[in-house]
Amino acid sequence: MEYNEVRKQLETMMNTNYKAFIMALIAIERDMDNEATLQELYNLYMDNDRILLLNDVLYR
C-alpha cells in the first residue's frame, strides 16, 4: 500500500469518527488499551490547541 492510499484511508477514518481516530492513534503510539486513560488523553488533546498529537505532553 502506498503513502497516498494510506493517507486517504486515514483521512476517511478521521472524518468519520474523529474521537475514535485520535484515541486509536494514541493507543497505538502508547501501546495501551485503558479507555479511561485514553479518554483523559483525548480530552487533554482537545482542550489545548497548543498540543500537537505527536507531543511529549501526551506521553507523561
C-alpha positions, 0 to 999 in steps of 0.5 A, spaced: 500 500 500 502 506 498 503 513 502 497 516 498 492 510 499 494 510 506 493 517 507 486 517 504 484 511 508 486 515 514 483 521 512 476 517 511 477 514 518 478 521 521 472 524 518 468 519 520 469 518 527 474 523 529 474 521 537 475 514 535 481 516 530 485 520 535 484 515 541 486 509 536 492 513 534 494 514 541 493 507 543 497 505 538 503 510 539 502 508 547 501 501 546 495 501 551 488 499 551 485 503 558 479 507 555 479 511 561 486 513 560 485 514 553 479 518 554 483 523 559 488 523 553 483 525 548 480 530 552 487 533 554 488 533 546 482 537 545 482 542 550 489 545 548 490 547 541 497 548 543 498 540 543 500 537 537 498 529 537 505 527 536 507 531 543 511 529 549 505 532 553 501 526 551 506 521 553 507 523 561 
